Amino acid sequence: MASLNRVLLMGNLTRDPEIRYTAGGASVGNLGLAVNRNYVSKTGEKKEETCFVRVVVWGKQAEACGQYLTKGSAIFVEGRLQSRSWETDDGQKRSTIEVVAMNVQFMGKASGKSGAAKDEAHEAPAEVQENPEEMPAAVPPAAGPGVGEDEIPF
C-alpha cells in the first residue's frame, strides 16, 4: 500500500519564531503560521477562513528563520505532518499534529531582528533546506501547542 505525507502551506507568522537548542546542541524553531482561505458561501457571501498551524524547523533552517523572520512575515513551507503526545506537569495527556518543515522559503524582504540588518535592508535567503533524515526526534513545546489569544491574527 502506498502512502504520502507531504504538506505545502503559504501564510503569515502569528508570532516571532521561538528558537531553542536541544541538549545535543541542535537548533529547533517553533513557528505559528496563519493560512487564509477565501471562498463564497452558498448564499453568495464572500468569506475568509483562517487556519492556525504549528510548524517545527530544525538546524540551519531554524537559525535562519530566527534571524530573518518576525511576526507577520510571509513564508512558504514544504514539510510533513507529525503527531506527538506528551503529559503535562500536572498529569494531563496532550497531543498535537504539527508540520515538520523540510523547506522554508521567505516570501518577501526580511527586516531582520538586529539594527544593522534593518538599516541595510538586506534580503533574507530565499530558501533554506534541511535533510529530513538528519533531523532529530521532535522536542515537546515549551508552553504546549496552539496559538494564544494575544497572538491572533498578527
Phi, psi and omega in degrees: 000129180276152175214158181215133178232090183221135181231135174236122182224144173227130181189198182239146179290137179272348179200167175297146178300142175256113182252130178227174180230138178284170178300330179278358178093001179284138178273140179224135180239142175248127180240140171258124185239131174255125181241123183262148175227121177262139179205169178248127181287172180299334180275000179091003180279133177283132182227159176229134180239135180244133177247130180257126187233138175269131181237134178247130178236149185237158169063219182300327178299317178296317181296319178295319178298316179296326183282319190254340186259148175221172177309130181094347180299139177271131179221158172243128183240133172241129182193205181224155176279143177220135177255135178226152175227148177203171179243133181285171179300329180267014172088005179279138177274134179232155175212159179207157170242129182224168177259126172264114186285135171254337182210128176236125176247133177274127189268002179202184178291141179262144177271343181073161181261342180268154181300319182297318181295323179293317183295320183276346179052047177290148176275138179290157175301135185291331186207136175229124181245150175238152175276114185298335179290338181268355182284135177289170177297160183296147177253132180300147181293151181294318184240020181083168184281170173107174181240128180287158181304322182284356182258004185249142348270341176198000000 
